[in-house]
Amino acid sequence: MDHFESGRDEWMTELDNLDRPADAEFLYDPLTEDGRIRRGNLQRYLSLIAAGPPPFMLLGEAPGYRGSTVTGVPLMSVRELVARPGLLTGKAAGDGFLVPHTTRPGWESTSGAVWRALAERQGPVPLMWSTYPHHPFSGNDPATNRRPRPAEIRAGIRIALLLAELMGVDTFVAMGRVAERALADQNKTATAVRHPAQGGARIFAEQMREILRQ
């Protein structure tokens, strides 16, 4: 926890300075109200995770427009963000996150699948993050998702690995082929699991159940 706290500001600066094209949203912009809310949510999330400490990093592809693009918390839609009791603390009043102003849907199937699987865990919540931390979208429509480009992944995975190092995490679970390849390109061994989207929820749940038993 102390190691994370001492390096958090430097890591946030790296995140802030990560280049982004016109078709990718910067979620933690301190110049916007929603950006400040998401930034506060992220910082609270990381502090709670660091206290675990986390047993491994669950690495996804990129924020989805229904999920962490709204909340600022990896693999949490509004439904998970406001859950009672809190999914991270177990407190009856919730985890203390704020909900940004949004007209986007309050739930995401991937976030729901992840947290249903994690409900079976014994012990701390894993550290969750993405290969690319901005929200990549198609055309001019932020209410869409696109796969991150290779250059975006190469830049973004550095942020993910810096975060894992700060948290003292050296075990990785790759959720989907994009995350698996990104880690392999950095010479990181990872346990690969099926991404829960596009019909993969059942297989993902079974694979995560086996990982959480270990």
C-alpha positions as CSV (number, residue, x, y, z in Angstrom):
1,M,0.0,0.0,0.0
2,D,2.8,2.5,0.9
3,H,4.7,1.7,-2.3
4,F,1.5,2.4,-4.3
5,E,0.7,5.6,-2.5
6,S,4.2,6.9,-3.0
7,G,4.1,6.3,-6.8
8,R,0.4,7.1,-7.5
9,D,0.8,10.7,-8.6
10,E,3.6,9.8,-11.0
11,W,1.5,7.0,-12.5
12,M,-1.5,9.4,-12.9
13,T,0.8,11.8,-14.7
14,E,1.8,9.0,-17.1
15,L,-1.9,8.2,-17.7
16,D,-2.6,11.9,-18.3
17,N,0.2,12.2,-20.8
18,L,-0.8,9.1,-22.9
19,D,-1.5,10.3,-26.4
20,R,-5.0,9.8,-27.7
21,P,-6.5,10.3,-31.2
22,A,-9.7,12.1,-32.0
23,D,-11.7,8.8,-31.8
24,A,-10.7,7.9,-28.2
25,E,-12.1,9.5,-25.0
26,F,-9.8,10.6,-22.2
27,L,-11.9,9.5,-19.2
28,Y,-10.1,11.3,-16.4
29,D,-10.0,14.9,-17.7
30,P,-9.6,17.2,-14.7
31,L,-11.0,20.1,-16.8
32,T,-14.5,18.6,-17.0
33,E,-16.9,17.8,-14.1
34,D,-17.5,14.2,-15.2
35,G,-13.8,13.8,-15.7
36,R,-13.1,14.9,-12.2
37,I,-15.7,12.5,-10.8
38,R,-14.2,9.6,-12.8
39,R,-10.8,10.6,-11.6
40,G,-11.9,10.6,-8.0
41,N,-13.5,7.2,-8.5
42,L,-10.4,5.8,-10.0
43,Q,-8.2,7.0,-7.2
44,R,-10.6,5.6,-4.6
45,Y,-10.7,2.3,-6.5
46,L,-6.9,2.0,-6.6
47,S,-6.6,2.8,-2.9
48,L,-9.1,0.2,-2.0
49,I,-7.5,-2.4,-4.3
50,A,-4.0,-1.6,-3.0
51,A,-5.2,-2.4,0.6
52,G,-6.0,-5.9,-0.5
53,P,-3.4,-6.5,-1.7
54,P,-4.6,-7.8,-5.1
55,P,-3.7,-11.4,-5.9
56,F,-3.4,-10.8,-9.7
57,M,-4.2,-8.4,-12.5
58,L,-7.2,-9.1,-14.6
59,L,-6.4,-7.3,-17.9
60,G,-9.1,-6.5,-20.4
61,E,-9.1,-4.8,-23.8
62,A,-10.4,-1.2,-23.4
63,P,-13.1,0.7,-21.5
64,G,-16.6,0.1,-22.9
65,Y,-19.0,2.9,-23.5
66,R,-21.6,1.3,-21.1
67,G,-19.1,0.5,-18.4
68,S,-15.9,2.1,-17.1
69,T,-16.2,4.9,-19.7
70,V,-19.1,6.1,-17.6
71,T,-17.8,5.4,-14.1
72,G,-14.0,5.7,-14.4
73,V,-13.6,2.4,-12.5
74,P,-12.3,-0.6,-14.5
75,L,-14.9,-3.2,-15.3
76,M,-17.7,-1.4,-13.4
77,S,-20.8,0.0,-14.9
78,V,-23.1,2.2,-12.8
79,R,-24.9,-0.9,-11.6
80,E,-21.8,-2.2,-9.9
81,L,-20.6,1.3,-8.9
82,V,-23.7,1.9,-6.7
83,A,-24.2,-1.7,-5.5
84,R,-25.3,-2.2,-1.9
85,P,-23.4,-3.6,-0.1
86,G,-20.3,-2.3,-1.9
87,L,-18.6,-4.8,-4.1
88,L,-15.1,-3.8,-2.9
89,T,-15.6,-2.9,0.8
90,G,-18.7,-4.9,1.6
91,K,-20.1,-1.9,3.4
92,A,-23.9,-1.5,3.6
93,A,-23.7,2.1,2.4
94,G,-21.6,1.1,-0.7
95,D,-18.1,1.8,-1.8
96,G,-18.3,5.6,-1.7
97,F,-18.1,6.2,-5.4
98,L,-19.9,9.1,-7.2
99,V,-22.0,8.7,-10.4
100,P,-21.1,11.1,-13.2
101,H,-23.9,12.8,-15.1
102,T,-24.7,10.6,-18.0
103,T,-27.4,9.5,-20.4
104,R,-25.6,6.3,-21.3
105,P,-27.0,2.9,-20.1
106,G,-26.4,2.1,-16.4
107,W,-25.2,-1.5,-17.0
108,E,-22.7,-3.4,-19.2
109,S,-22.8,-7.2,-19.8
110,T,-19.0,-7.6,-19.5
111,S,-18.9,-5.8,-16.1
112,G,-21.8,-7.9,-14.9
113,A,-20.1,-11.1,-15.9
114,V,-16.9,-10.2,-14.2
115,W,-18.5,-9.4,-10.9
116,R,-20.7,-12.5,-10.9
117,A,-17.6,-14.5,-11.3
118,L,-15.7,-12.6,-8.6
119,A,-18.6,-13.2,-6.2
120,E,-17.2,-16.7,-5.7
121,R,-13.8,-15.5,-4.6
122,Q,-12.2,-16.0,-1.2
123,G,-10.0,-13.0,-0.4
124,P,-9.1,-9.7,-2.0
125,V,-10.4,-8.4,-5.3
126,P,-7.9,-8.6,-8.2
127,L,-6.5,-5.5,-9.8
128,M,-8.5,-4.8,-13.0
129,W,-7.3,-2.7,-15.9
130,S,-7.2,-2.5,-19.7
131,T,-4.5,-2.8,-22.3
132,Y,-5.6,0.7,-23.5
133,P,-7.0,3.1,-20.8
134,H,-8.9,5.5,-23.1
135,H,-12.2,4.7,-24.7
136,P,-11.8,3.9,-28.4
137,F,-14.9,4.5,-30.4
138,S,-16.0,4.2,-34.1
139,G,-16.3,7.2,-36.4
140,N,-17.8,10.2,-34.6
141,D,-20.0,8.2,-32.2
142,P,-18.7,7.9,-28.6
143,A,-21.6,5.5,-27.9
144,T,-19.7,2.7,-29.7
145,N,-16.7,0.6,-29.0
146,R,-13.8,-0.2,-31.3
147,R,-10.8,-2.4,-30.9
148,P,-7.7,-0.5,-29.9
149,R,-5.1,-0.1,-32.7
150,P,-1.7,-1.9,-32.3
151,A,0.0,1.4,-31.6
152,E,-2.5,2.3,-28.9
153,I,-2.0,-1.1,-27.3
154,R,1.7,-0.8,-27.3
155,A,1.5,2.6,-25.6
156,G,-1.3,1.5,-23.2
157,I,0.2,-1.7,-22.0
158,R,3.1,0.3,-20.5
159,I,0.6,2.1,-18.3
160,A,-0.9,-1.3,-17.2
161,L,2.4,-2.8,-16.3
162,L,3.5,0.3,-14.4
163,L,0.3,0.0,-12.3
164,A,0.9,-3.7,-11.7
165,E,4.5,-2.9,-10.5
166,L,3.2,-0.2,-8.2
167,M,0.7,-2.7,-6.7
168,G,3.3,-5.4,-6.4
169,V,1.4,-7.7,-8.8
170,D,3.3,-10.1,-11.0
171,T,0.6,-12.6,-11.8
172,F,-1.7,-11.8,-14.8
173,V,-5.0,-13.1,-16.2
174,A,-5.6,-12.0,-19.7
175,M,-9.3,-11.5,-20.6
176,G,-9.4,-12.0,-24.4
177,R,-6.9,-12.4,-27.1
178,V,-6.0,-8.7,-27.3
179,A,-4.8,-8.7,-23.6
180,E,-3.1,-12.0,-24.0
181,R,-1.1,-10.8,-27.0
182,A,-0.3,-7.5,-25.4
183,L,1.2,-9.2,-22.4
184,A,3.1,-11.8,-24.5
185,D,4.7,-9.0,-26.5
186,Q,6.0,-7.7,-23.2
187,N,7.3,-11.1,-22.2
188,K,4.7,-11.5,-19.5
189,T,3.2,-14.9,-18.9
190,A,-0.5,-14.8,-18.4
191,T,-3.4,-17.2,-17.8
192,A,-5.8,-16.7,-20.7
193,V,-9.5,-16.6,-20.2
194,R,-12.3,-16.2,-22.7
195,H,-13.7,-12.7,-23.0
196,P,-17.3,-12.7,-21.6
197,A,-18.7,-10.7,-24.5
198,Q,-20.2,-12.2,-27.7
199,G,-21.4,-15.4,-26.1
200,G,-18.4,-16.1,-23.9
201,A,-19.9,-15.5,-20.5
202,R,-20.4,-19.1,-19.5
203,I,-16.8,-20.2,-20.5
204,F,-15.4,-17.1,-18.8
205,A,-17.2,-17.9,-15.6
206,E,-16.0,-21.5,-15.6
207,Q,-12.4,-20.4,-16.2
208,M,-12.5,-17.8,-13.5
209,R,-14.0,-20.2,-11.1
210,E,-11.0,-22.5,-11.6
211,I,-8.5,-19.6,-11.2
212,L,-10.2,-18.4,-8.0
213,R,-10.0,-21.8,-6.5
214,Q,-6.2,-21.8,-6.8
